[in-house]
Amino acid sequence: MDKTWKKFERWVGEFLTELGDTSARVPITGRTRGSAPDVTSECLSIECKYRKSIPGWITVASSRDGKTPVVFIKENGASFGDTLIVFRAKDFKEKLK
């Protein structure tokens, strides 16, 4: 039986393929840790993280006036170009339509 994180990686590949990218989970046997992404993609380098819970401060963005909630996360001292942008998969999918 697949572990939940494997199912999640597979889901990410299927989700992106549905959006027009050719994506698929890369089995552990097909990669050396650190040298390949978890999921192949035509234009993205994908590392999947599956957790029992996500810190509340990451999920605090809420939709206001029907707009898409987005969280920008920047580490102290890092350049703005290294800022992470987090939003929900359903919003990502909707914006790409």
Buried (B, 14 or more C-beta within 10 A) or exposed (E): EEEEEBEBBBBBBBBBBEEEBEBBBBEEEEEEEEEEBBBBBEEEEBEBEEEEEEEEEEEEBEEEEEEBBEEEEEEEEEEEEEEEEEBBEEBEEEEEE
